[in-house]
């Protein structure tokens, strides 16, 4: 097959979907072209791709490709360059990008949404959301520490003792757990909160204190979900007390297919110590802090609420390496299954079925099909 690695919009994305080491593996069985300059922002020059068996190409050659690899959803003008039945593999943001999904359907593009990879043991090698969230949690702590004007670990010196900084992580998913681990390695006094009771053991295994809500309502599962109003009141009351003593707060709480829950209200921010930092990793879906503005640093009474357009742009080399490994694992599975069943929609595999978004002029995911129908009205 003829493969094409798309160059992302460098204004918003520094990562690349295929790195030279993965290019070398793909080139063993396929003809692979890389759009000129696709990897330069991540630290991979065109020569490294040529040395790995790839060809450097212009965007115009995308129309000859059988398979396109990208990170972000393709813009409309680029989708229109694709020939019918081209296979597109990347993040599609299908729940809030219905116009693109409709265009992929109408253009008869076979698209796979890596956002929909199931959270199962078998799929973990392809789970781009987890691999990227891991790095985002790590980097969030470093960014907060960089902005914070104090030392992080406990220091006992002849001139006096510097107490350890207090860091609270809200949301103990992949990003949150990595943030906890990073903060502990830096010597902070770390605590964490999550609505899922099952995360307590994970939080404590990393040496952090779990903030518990006194309620009989419990929730478990891979993803967080909306809680009752009674629980929310108890949560707010508890966190209102806890955050007053925190130096740094990292928020990561998100609910699939919904706006991020507001956990830190404006008046709660006002109770925090001057010089404190909030890094909101949920800003793209609205943010966990009421004062968050996506891609900006907001200052309120000496407290900084920080969010990034794309925090992974601050660690694009490793983010690209992990993303590319995930993509390669997915593509290998797809090729293997297609060799047995060329009709992609009939492939009996939970990972392929979960991620197949559009095929033969149809949207195959029922939930997304409903969203697209609603968007027309």
C-alpha positions, -999 to +999 in steps of 0.1 A: +000+000+000+010+036-005+012+054+028+013+092+034+024+110+066+005+143+069+023+174+081+002+190+109-006+227+111+026+239+128+007+268+144-012+244+167+006+211+165+043+202+169+039+164+169+041+141+140+021+108+136+050+087+123+086+089+135+117+077+115+120+045+135+084+036+127+088+048+091+116+022+088+093-006+099+065+005+076+089+009+046+097-029+047+063-037+032+048-005+020+057+026+000+057+055+025+058+092+017+063+119+043+051+154+037+081+178+036+089+192+071+063+170+088+086+161+117+108+192+120+089+207+150+093+174+169+130+171+161+129+147+131+143+162+099+136+151+064+169+134+060+161+110+090+130+099+071+149+094+039+175+073+058+146+052+071+132+043+037+107+071+033+102+095+004+098+132+011+067+145-007+045+175-012+009+177+000-004+174-036+007+138-036-018+130-009-043+122-036-023+091-046-022+076-011-041+045+000-036+053+037-031+087+055-016+090+090-023+122+109-027+133+145-054+159+143-086+158+122-078+169+086-091+203+076-119+204+050-097+214+021-073+185+028-101+160+030-113+171-004-078+162-018-083+125-009-095+099-034-125+078-025-119+048-002-087+063+012-080+050+047-075+078+072-060+070+106-057+095+134-076+115+160-110+126+146-126+143+177-159+129+165-181+140+193-175+177+187-164+177+151-196+165+134-191+186+102-158+168+095-174+134+101-202+142+077-176+153+051-156+121+055-188+101+050-199+121+019-164+119+005-165+081+009-134+081+031-127+051+053-118+068+086-106+054+119-109+075+150-081+066+174-100+086+200-123+056+202-097+029+210-113+008+238-096+009+272-087-028+273-056-048+280-054-060+244-057-024+230-032-007+254-004-008+228-026+013+205-041+036+231-030+071+219-051+089+245-034+071+274+002+076+260-004+113+254-022+119+287+007+103+305+031+129+291+006+157+296+004+149+333+042+148+336+046+181+318+019+198+337+038+194+369+070+207+354+052+237+339+037+245+373+070+241+391+086+264+366+061+292+372+060+286+410+083+310+428+093+286+456+112+253+461+093+221+459+111+196+482+116+198+519+151+214+525+168+216+558+197+241+557+219+260+581+199+291+573+166+274+581+140+249+569+120+252+537+088+232+539+078+209+510+053+225+486+018+211+487+004+198+454-032+186+448-041+166+417-078+165+408-086+135+387-066+103+391-068+090+355-037+084+334-027+121+334-034+125+371-015+095+382+015+106+362+012+141+377+012+125+412+042+104+405+061+133+390+052+156+420+064+129+444+097+125+426+102+162+430+097+160+467+063+176+471+037+168+497+010+153+473-027+147+477-053+137+451-090+135+445-112+115+422-149+106+422-140+070+415-134+052+448-113+026+430-085+051+424-078+055+461-055+024+461-036+037+430-032+071+445-019+058+478+004+033+461+022+064+446+027+078+481+000+105+479-029+111+503-064+105+489-090+132+496-122+113+505-157+127+504-180+116+532-209+101+513-224+068+506-225+075+468-197+056+451-186+054+414-162+031+397-151+024+362-125+034+337-140+068+331-155+093+355-192+102+351-216+128+363-224+126+400-256+136+419-262+171+431-258+159+467-224+145+460-213+176+442-223+197+473-202+174+496-173+175+471-173+213+469-175+216+507-145+192+511-124+207+483-131+243+494-113+235+527-085+215+511-074+239+484-068+268+508-036+252+519-024+241+484+005+257+466-001+240+432-032+223+418-033+202+387-067+195+373-074+167+348-110+158+354-130+151+322-162+133+313-163+116+279-186+133+254-194+161+279-181+195+290-154+193+317-170+196+352-164+229+370-147+218+402-129+250+414-153+279+415-143+316+413-149+322+450-128+291+459-099+305+440-101+336+461-095+316+492-061+303+479-027+316+490-012+344+468+015+328+446-004+295+442-007+279+407-036+261+390-027+241+359-059+231+341-055+202+317-092+201+309-093+236+294-100+224+259-134+210+270-142+240+292-119+236+321-122+224+357-117+259+371-143+286+365-117+312+357-098+291+331-093+305+296-080+280+271-045+287+261-040+316+285-026+324+319-052+342+340-041+359+373-065+366+401-053+380+434-018+367+428-030+332+419-023+320+384-047+298+364-026+283+336-038+264+305-022+255+272-034+253+237-015+220+235+007+211+263+022+183+243+038+209+220+062+213+250+074+177+247+068+168+210+097+144+205+086+118+230+049+125+224+055+117+187+075+086+195+047+072+216+020+082+192+038+066+163+042+033+182+005+033+190-003+040+153+020+013+141+004-013+164-030-003+152-020-004+115-004-038+119-036-051+133-057-036+105-034-050+078-035-084+094-073-084+096-077-070+061-057-099+047-083-123+060-114-100+054-109-072+028-144-059+035-134-037+065-169-033+079-171-071+083-139-075+102-148-092+135-125-074+159-135-052+188-107-027+182-114-023+145-152-021+151-148+005+179-126+028+158-142+025+124-160+058+120-169+061+083-170+035+055-187+032+021-205+065+026-219+057+060-212+066+096-208+033+115-207+046+150-244+049+162-238+075+189-218+097+164-244+092+137-271+106+161-249+136+169-244+143+132-281+140+125-288+165+153-262+189+140-282+193+107-312+208+126 
